[in-house]
Amino acid sequence: MRTTITKSFTFEAAHLLPDHPGKCAKLHGHSYRLEVSVEGPVQTTGPEAGMVMDFTRLSDAVEREIVSVWDHVYLNDVVPFVPTAELIAQEAFRRLANAGIPVSRVELWETPKARAVVEED
């Protein structure tokens, strides 16, 4: 049996896509919604017994690695790539994995109708 937990987070950020042929080449902002999923066995012992991972531990990691870094910033100044939804989602996945979170999926909603999804290979 496969068990996944998912938690949603929000942050506000601005960016522009310098080579984009449309309006995204101009400075603009988004109210991003980040959904982070962790998949794994349900623990049978210890403080996380009955859980894949404590939601508080997941929240603390996402706040530390993503939200506190990207909230209310100009993304072009803080990431070493053109900040498209796809690349921001990939970077969020990498940051969480590098922080020891067994992330299996990241969904980054740039608008209520547009999102990028990154899943574990």
LOMAR-799423 format. One line per field, with one value per residue (C-alpha): x, y, z. Coordinates in nm, 2 decimals, padded with zeros to 4 digits, always signed. Example, Ala and Ser with C-alpha at 12.3 -4.5 7.8 and 13.67 -1.06 7.14 Angstrom:
<sites>
c1 <- [+01.23:+01.37]
c2 <- [-00.45:-00.11]
c3 <- [+00.78:+00.71]
</sites>
This chain:
<sites>
c1 <- [+00.00:+00.13:+00.07:+00.12:+00.07:+00.05:+00.06:-00.01:+00.18:+00.16:+00.41:+00.40:+00.68:+00.76:+00.95:+00.99:+01.09:+01.33:+01.31:+00.94:+00.75:+00.44:+00.34:+00.55:+00.86:+00.74:+00.77:+00.47:+00.39:+00.20:+00.04:+00.20:+00.06:+00.31:+00.19:+00.45:+00.39:+00.59:+00.54:+00.66:+00.57:+00.35:+00.58:+00.50:+00.71:+00.84:+00.70:+00.57:+00.40:+00.09:+00.23:+00.44:+00.58:+00.46:+00.29:+00.47:+00.81:+00.72:+00.59:+00.90:+01.12:+00.91:+00.90:+01.28:+01.39:+01.13:+00.88:+01.12:+01.36:+01.11:+00.82:+00.80:+01.11:+01.20:+01.28:+01.52:+01.75:+01.75:+01.76:+02.03:+01.79:+01.50:+01.22:+00.96:+00.70:+00.87:+01.22:+01.09:+00.91:+01.22:+01.43:+01.18:+01.19:+01.58:+01.59:+01.36:+01.53:+01.87:+01.72:+01.64:+01.27:+01.16:+00.96:+00.79:+00.59:+00.59:+00.31:+00.36:+00.05:+00.14:-00.23:-00.55:-00.55:-00.18:+00.07:+00.39:+00.44:+00.77:+00.77:+01.03:+01.20]
c2 <- [+00.00:+00.34:+00.64:+01.00:+01.32:+01.66:+02.01:+02.34:+02.67:+03.01:+03.29:+03.61:+03.69:+03.90:+03.80:+03.86:+03.64:+03.85:+03.66:+03.59:+03.73:+03.83:+04.02:+03.80:+03.99:+04.27:+04.28:+04.11:+03.91:+03.60:+03.46:+03.12:+02.80:+02.53:+02.18:+01.94:+01.56:+01.31:+00.94:+00.65:+00.39:+00.47:+00.47:+00.20:+00.33:+00.65:+01.00:+00.97:+00.64:+00.63:+00.89:+00.91:+01.23:+01.48:+01.77:+02.01:+01.87:+01.91:+02.26:+02.37:+02.24:+02.41:+02.74:+02.73:+02.61:+02.78:+03.03:+03.23:+03.26:+03.34:+03.52:+03.89:+03.89:+03.96:+03.60:+03.70:+03.83:+03.52:+03.22:+03.15:+03.07:+03.23:+03.19:+03.00:+02.80:+02.48:+02.57:+02.72:+02.39:+02.19:+02.40:+02.36:+01.99:+01.99:+02.22:+02.00:+01.68:+01.83:+01.92:+01.55:+01.56:+01.25:+01.46:+01.27:+01.55:+01.93:+02.13:+02.50:+02.69:+03.02:+03.12:+02.94:+02.78:+02.72:+02.49:+02.30:+01.95:+01.78:+01.42:+01.19:+00.99]
c3 <- [+00.00:-00.10:+00.13:+00.04:+00.24:+00.08:+00.23:+00.06:+00.11:-00.04:-00.12:-00.32:-00.56:-00.87:-01.18:-01.55:-01.84:-02.04:-02.37:-02.36:-02.66:-02.46:-02.15:-01.92:-02.04:-01.82:-01.44:-01.28:-00.97:-00.87:-00.56:-00.58:-00.43:-00.36:-00.29:-00.16:-00.14:+00.06:-00.01:+00.21:+00.46:+00.76:+01.06:+01.32:+01.61:+01.75:+01.76:+01.40:+01.45:+01.23:+01.00:+00.68:+00.82:+01.08:+00.89:+01.13:+01.03:+00.66:+00.72:+00.90:+00.61:+00.34:+00.53:+00.59:+00.24:+00.02:+00.16:+00.37:+00.08:-00.20:-00.03:-00.13:-00.35:-00.71:-00.82:-01.09:-00.82:-00.61:-00.85:-01.10:-01.39:-01.57:-01.31:-01.51:-01.31:-01.44:-01.32:-00.99:-00.92:-01.00:-00.77:-00.49:-00.53:-00.53:-00.22:-00.02:-00.13:-00.03:+00.31:+00.37:+00.29:+00.10:-00.14:-00.42:-00.60:-00.61:-00.77:-00.82:-00.91:-01.08:-01.12:-01.03:-01.38:-01.45:-01.27:-01.31:-01.17:-01.08:-00.97:-00.85:-01.13]
</sites>
